[in-house]
Amino acid sequence: MLTTVLFDLDGTLTNSLPLIRRTYLKVFREMGLEWGQDDVMDLIGLPLKEIGRRFAGADRVQEFFDCYQHYYRQEHDDCMELYPGTRDMLEKLRQQYALGIVTSKSKVGTEMTLNFLKLKDWFSVIITADDINNHKPHPEPVLTALKMLDSKPQNAVYIGDSPFDIVSGNRAGVNTVAVTWGMAEKAELIKHRPDYVVDSQTELLAVIASMQ
């Protein structure tokens, strides 16, 4: 029986990808890094410092991280928003399930977003990049959330918009649902074998209800 519903944050609950892209553009420009066909956006779902290591090099990771945080904070409150219908969907789900967030965002960034949107108290567990040693697509983030909730993988579902989410959930042994309104194309998500793929929150609610 399903008892636990875990969500990724950016691109799954929050329509934050335009803000993230603009922030990266500013960081790459300031640091003199080659932009290159939105390549960095394909890595959304990895921790920011890992992305910095790949594009700026190990010796500039902290500079990359600090620069990103600076520009991200500047526009956060003006640009951060939930996808339409998300609040109503969460309200329905939290009446029946324990809800959690499993994200690769830093703790500071995650709390900034959830506090701004007044959602932090809706989730029984929040796992960020700062809370674990191994990041998505490793199963540790999902398994850590389950451990904190005293929930078993067979009683949980993880919902996300990137291949990193789906692989992490699959490796953790939970049900996985890929949503198509976020970062990755539907065809790319299907390659990673989620248990379900949904195009709307209505479909998502129906899929969760079918897991009883």
Secondary structure, DSSP 8 states (H G I E B T S, - for coil): ---EEEE--BTTTB--HHHHHHHHHHHHHHHT----TTGGGGGTTS-HHHHHHHHH-GGGHHHHHHHHHHHHHHHHHHH--B-TTHHHHHHHHHTTSEEEEE-SS-HHHHHHHHHHTT-GGG-SEEE-GGG-SS-TTSSHHHHHHHHHHT--GGGEEEEESSHHHHHHHHHHT-EEEEESSSSS-HHHHHHT--SEEESSHHHHHHHHHHT-
